[in-house]
Each structure stands twice: as structure tokens, then as C-alpha cells.
Amino acid sequence: MTISPLVSIITPTYNQGQFIEATIKSVLGQTYRNIEYIILDAMSTDNTSDILKSYRDAGIQIIREPDEGQSDAIVKGFRIARGELVGWINSDDILYPDCVEKIIAAYRINPEAVLFYNSKLDIISEDGSFNRCIDVPVVNGEHLLRQCTNLIQPGSFYKNDALVKVNYLDKSLRFSMDLDLSLRLLKVGSCINVGGSPIAGYREWGGTKTSTGASKLLKERKRLLFSHGAEATDKTILDINFGLAKCFVKNLPIVGGVCKAFVRRLKVLLG
């Protein structure tokens, strides 16, 4: 490890001009300075290109070309990243100024680890205001596979050589690529929770993939967990099945008062 290791940050984006400048400013405003910043824009048709042009002298590597989805864009960034540590921040999320500084401090103490993150994450609203803070510690890969699939992606960083070893992201995944990557990384090394206050903010708004494709997300995640060796009786699978049942009930066609009452009762029973 060098004295001040290079850190690479990737931002994939498409038509998020209303948020991307906040993301860019959050990266450029890091207290740790040795950062390589790569933005991959999938030929946005909104004002994203104008915003990116305004930062052409900011030392950002900007790539505008079509891609096959978010995972594909991130992999492109990973492959050209030169940093010892690499992470991605989506173009509607933000990093806090001390994010990379805290990650590097943990890396210096634990250079053998492959994943660095903070279990605390601020959830921010569409306008950027604070909503709530969550705390999601990752115990180990087995816990992630069988007990709880929740993890923190914004503000997480990975050893570059470990990314190469596990062959980056699975580009076929649309929702759970971070979970799949973490499961594979934790088979070759350990994770470090830097602790303390949150180092990133996740923007919760109506256009996020997780808010618009709940059923698709759950089905993809279920297939993914089984591919990693999960069993039908694991809590993660049972929780997903429960979530799929809730989605099914929510989307039932409403025919007559009896059906309405039945659906309302089922929703109560399912929580």
C-alpha cells in the first residue's frame, strides 16, 4: 500500500440531470485528494451533458457512450480504474466530505480486507433533505446469504485486485449486482465497517429502480441467492417469498366489495 493510495470513484448515469451535479460536487469536495473520478453517461437526452460540460476542466474522466445497463457501465469504469480502492456512487446519491478519508484510514489499518463500508447510511429525500438514518452491519458472507441480504452500497469501496479476482460485477443483474459482488468478495477476503457517523446519503425518490420494480427485484434476488447456495428454509428466501406475496396481493384486480374487503384483510395479515 502506498502512503496516499489512489482511490477511483465511478458514477454511472442516464437522464438524472436533476441530481447529478450534487453527486459530482460531493466527490470533488472530498477531504482526501488523491481521487480518480470517472463518469459514464449512457448518452443522456436531458440536461446531463450540459452539466458534464461545465465540469470539463475539473479533472473528471467523462465517457459518453451507449451501454447495456447500469452494471455494464460500472464494469467499464472498474476496468479502467487505476486506484488501489474502487467504488461507485450512483448519480442520485452523494458522498459526505470525509467519506474517502475514513475509508483510507480503515484501509491503512486493514490492508488485507477486500471491502470497506460504513453500516450507517443517511436516507435523503428527493430535494436532498434528511429523512432518516439506517444501520445495516454486514456480519459475514454466510449471514448475508442466509439471514439478511441488506447491505450499504453508497460509500462502499473495494480492493481493485480483489475485483479483478472475482471478475467484477455480473452484468446480467439489474437490481442485485452489489449483493452478488459482496457475496463473491467475501469468499476471498473480509469486510471492514469503518463505523462512526454516516459517510454517504442514499436518495429515496419515485424514480429509483428499487421503488419501481419491487417484484422484479425480489425475483432476481431469489435466483441470485440460490445460485450462491441458499436453501429454501433460509430466512433470506422466506423473507423474499413473503415480499412476493405482498406484491401479489397489492396487484390483485379489485372486483366487487367482497374482493376489496378480502384484499384489505390480507394486507393487514401480511403486514
C-alpha positions as MATLAB code, in Angstrom:
seq = 'MTISPLVSIITPTYNQGQFIEATIKSVLGQTYRNIEYIILDAMSTDNTSDILKSYRDAGIQIIREPDEGQSDAIVKGFRIARGELVGWINSDDILYPDCVEKIIAAYRINPEAVLFYNSKLDIISEDGSFNRCIDVPVVNGEHLLRQCTNLIQPGSFYKNDALVKVNYLDKSLRFSMDLDLSLRLLKVGSCINVGGSPIAGYREWGGTKTSTGASKLLKERKRLLFSHGAEATDKTILDINFGLAKCFVKNLPIVGGVCKAFVRRLKVLLG';
ca = [
       0.000    0.000    0.000;
       1.320    3.443   -0.937;
       1.361    6.331    1.560;
      -1.578    8.085   -0.133;
      -3.182    5.392   -2.298;
      -5.154    6.404   -5.345;
      -8.904    5.888   -4.953;
     -11.140    5.543   -8.020;
     -14.810    6.538   -7.928;
     -17.222    5.546  -10.707;
     -20.563    7.227  -11.438;
     -22.885    5.590  -13.983;
     -25.668    7.893  -15.145;
     -28.571    8.221  -17.526;
     -31.057   11.098  -17.569;
     -30.578   12.199  -13.981;
     -29.682   15.799  -14.654;
     -31.743   16.934  -11.675;
     -29.370   15.146   -9.281;
     -26.004   14.521  -10.916;
     -24.442   17.879  -10.074;
     -24.940   17.205   -6.357;
     -23.211   13.850   -6.842;
     -20.302   15.442   -8.718;
     -19.856   18.147   -6.080;
     -19.879   15.528   -3.333;
     -16.979   13.695   -4.997;
     -14.981   16.810   -5.841;
     -15.470   18.050   -2.280;
     -13.712   15.105   -0.615;
     -11.156   15.987    2.066;
      -8.962   13.171    0.709;
      -7.479   14.461   -2.520;
      -5.852   11.548   -4.376;
      -9.016   10.558   -6.234;
      -9.631    9.473   -9.805;
     -13.226   10.260  -10.813;
     -14.827    8.542  -13.808;
     -18.355    9.337  -15.027;
     -20.028    7.081  -17.591;
     -23.048    8.675  -19.236;
     -25.169    6.368  -21.402;
     -25.964    9.207  -23.855;
     -28.476   11.019  -21.655;
     -31.103   13.065  -23.513;
     -31.838   15.507  -20.684;
     -29.537   18.287  -19.391;
     -26.896   15.836  -18.108;
     -24.498   16.525  -20.989;
     -24.640   20.288  -20.328;
     -23.825   19.734  -16.663;
     -20.940   17.428  -17.552;
     -19.557   20.012  -19.990;
     -19.463   22.579  -17.192;
     -17.059   20.257  -15.324;
     -14.760   19.515  -18.252;
     -11.874   21.317  -16.508;
     -12.410   19.649  -13.121;
     -10.152   16.663  -13.803;
     -13.021   14.232  -14.297;
     -12.764   11.456  -16.877;
     -16.094   11.622  -18.713;
     -17.168    8.844  -21.070;
     -20.367    9.274  -23.077;
     -21.376    6.140  -24.948;
     -24.264    3.666  -25.023;
     -24.155    0.802  -22.556;
     -26.109   -2.339  -21.729;
     -27.367   -1.049  -18.397;
     -26.016    0.178  -15.075;
     -23.944   -2.912  -14.307;
     -22.286   -2.754  -17.722;
     -21.369    0.901  -17.184;
     -19.899    0.205  -13.751;
     -17.811   -2.677  -15.106;
     -16.453   -0.383  -17.830;
     -15.407    2.022  -15.097;
     -13.900   -0.709  -12.947;
     -11.798   -1.979  -15.844;
     -10.141    1.376  -16.474;
      -9.875    2.416  -12.809;
      -6.278    2.729  -11.577;
      -6.982    3.112   -7.858;
      -5.961    0.643   -5.154;
      -9.522    1.042   -3.883;
     -12.500    1.433   -6.202;
     -16.129    2.295   -5.529;
     -19.183    3.594   -7.330;
     -21.714    6.230   -6.381;
     -24.935    6.474   -8.362;
     -25.865    9.798   -9.911;
     -28.713   10.411   -7.457;
     -26.692    9.658   -4.290;
     -23.985   11.652   -2.513;
     -20.782   11.106   -0.566;
     -20.081   13.173    2.546;
     -16.798   15.153    2.542;
     -14.941   12.782    4.885;
     -16.108    9.574    3.166;
     -12.898    8.605    1.366;
     -10.728    9.872    4.216;
     -12.450    7.475    6.627;
     -12.230    4.603    4.134;
      -8.493    5.187    3.653;
      -7.923    5.316    7.425;
      -9.546    1.885    7.742;
      -7.602    0.584    4.743;
      -4.291    1.600    6.300;
      -5.105   -0.453    9.404;
      -6.609   -3.403    7.485;
      -4.857   -3.575    4.107;
      -5.729   -7.263    3.725;
      -9.513   -6.638    3.697;
     -11.351   -6.514    0.368;
     -14.483   -4.494    1.193;
     -14.721   -1.272    3.211;
     -18.042    0.332    4.121;
     -19.998    2.150    6.812;
     -23.036    0.336    8.155;
     -24.766    3.684    8.784;
     -26.387    5.437    5.849;
     -28.484    8.566    5.639;
     -31.665    8.311    3.593;
     -32.335   11.649    1.939;
     -35.448   12.893    0.188;
     -35.788   13.934   -3.443;
     -34.961   17.531   -2.509;
     -31.842   16.437   -0.605;
     -33.259   16.938    2.883;
     -32.543   14.397    5.620;
     -35.171   11.691    6.049;
     -33.750    9.050    8.390;
     -30.610    7.094    9.181;
     -30.345    3.314    8.906;
     -27.736    0.954   10.351;
     -27.072   -2.228    8.360;
     -23.953   -4.115    9.501;
     -22.689   -6.979    7.352;
     -21.585   -9.788    9.690;
     -20.059  -12.040    7.027;
     -20.913  -13.687    3.723;
     -22.846  -16.533    5.301;
     -25.055  -14.108    7.230;
     -25.642  -12.091    4.058;
     -26.619  -15.251    2.207;
     -28.895  -16.878    4.785;
     -30.074  -14.282    7.298;
     -30.282  -10.775    5.833;
     -29.409   -9.515    2.349;
     -29.411   -5.841    3.326;
     -26.151   -4.008    2.754;
     -24.873   -0.490    2.186;
     -23.628    0.327   -1.322;
     -23.166    4.131   -1.273;
     -19.787    4.855    0.302;
     -18.517    1.277   -0.090;
     -15.099    0.655   -1.633;
     -13.372   -2.497   -2.873;
      -9.770   -3.611   -3.303;
      -9.056   -3.352   -7.018;
      -7.080   -6.593   -7.155;
      -9.983   -8.387   -5.438;
     -12.393   -7.022   -8.055;
     -10.166   -8.469  -10.751;
     -10.059  -11.795   -8.917;
     -13.866  -12.121   -8.774;
     -14.301  -10.702  -12.314;
     -16.157   -7.507  -11.367;
     -19.961   -7.310  -11.498;
     -22.368   -9.732  -13.124;
     -23.642   -7.521  -15.958;
     -26.821   -9.583  -16.304;
     -28.067   -8.358  -12.913;
     -30.219   -5.237  -12.842;
     -31.014   -4.851   -9.143;
     -28.753   -7.055   -7.015;
     -25.314   -6.621   -8.524;
     -23.978   -5.130   -5.277;
     -25.231   -8.116   -3.265;
     -23.738  -10.581   -5.742;
     -20.411   -8.723   -5.729;
     -20.284   -8.652   -1.919;
     -21.044  -12.377   -1.677;
     -18.228  -13.170   -4.092;
     -15.757  -10.769   -2.478;
     -16.443  -12.165    0.991;
     -15.371  -15.581   -0.260;
     -11.862  -14.225   -0.917;
     -11.463  -11.737    1.941;
     -13.041   -9.842    4.820;
     -15.075   -6.647    5.127;
     -14.420   -3.677    7.413;
     -17.103   -1.416    8.871;
     -15.443    1.985    9.325;
     -18.093    2.947   11.887;
     -18.901    6.376   13.241;
     -21.342    8.726   11.559;
     -22.693    8.069    8.036;
     -20.368    8.803    5.127;
     -22.962    8.804    2.329;
     -26.560    9.636    1.531;
     -28.970    7.488   -0.477;
     -31.665    9.463   -2.285;
     -35.105    7.901   -1.913;
     -37.450    9.059   -4.664;
     -40.040    7.689   -7.064;
     -37.644    7.114   -9.959;
     -35.237    4.701   -8.281;
     -35.180    1.143   -9.592;
     -35.954   -0.261   -6.155;
     -39.127    1.821   -5.909;
     -40.434    0.973   -9.375;
     -39.578   -2.718   -9.685;
     -40.094   -4.372   -6.296;
     -41.372   -7.704   -7.643;
     -38.636   -7.949  -10.304;
     -36.013   -7.107   -7.686;
     -37.214   -9.853   -5.334;
     -37.349  -12.483   -8.084;
     -33.845  -11.607   -9.263;
     -32.527  -11.669   -5.705;
     -34.091  -15.068   -5.050;
     -32.427  -16.576   -8.148;
     -29.147  -14.982   -7.124;
     -29.227  -16.369   -3.582;
     -29.987  -19.876   -4.817;
     -27.054  -19.607   -7.231;
     -24.808  -18.867   -4.228;
     -26.072  -21.901   -2.307;
     -29.036  -20.582   -0.325;
     -31.706  -23.074    0.742;
     -35.481  -22.726    0.704;
     -35.601  -22.676    4.517;
     -33.096  -19.800    4.879;
     -34.535  -16.608    6.356;
     -33.464  -14.618    3.305;
     -35.543  -16.836    0.995;
     -38.512  -16.883    3.372;
     -38.427  -13.083    3.592;
     -38.344  -12.801   -0.196;
     -41.303  -15.170   -0.550;
     -43.226  -13.040    1.948;
     -42.371   -9.924   -0.035;
     -43.509  -11.540   -3.273;
     -46.820  -12.493   -1.619;
     -47.326   -8.868   -0.582;
     -46.618   -7.720   -4.151;
     -49.129  -10.267   -5.472;
     -51.854   -9.103   -3.114;
     -51.128   -5.432   -3.850;
     -51.626   -6.053   -7.578;
     -54.771   -8.197   -7.378;
     -57.587   -6.873   -9.588;
     -60.371   -5.389   -7.486;
     -63.740   -6.880   -8.391;
     -66.658   -6.064   -6.083;
     -66.842   -5.195   -2.394;
     -66.135   -8.735   -1.210;
     -62.848   -8.830   -3.075;
     -61.924   -5.392   -1.735;
     -62.558   -6.487    1.824;
     -60.622   -9.717    1.238;
     -57.622   -7.806   -0.094;
     -57.699   -5.344    2.800;
     -57.780   -8.208    5.285;
     -54.897   -9.989    3.572;
     -52.819   -6.800    3.604;
     -53.385   -6.494    7.343;
     -52.373  -10.114    7.910;
     -49.262   -9.752    5.758;
     -48.212   -6.514    7.469;
];
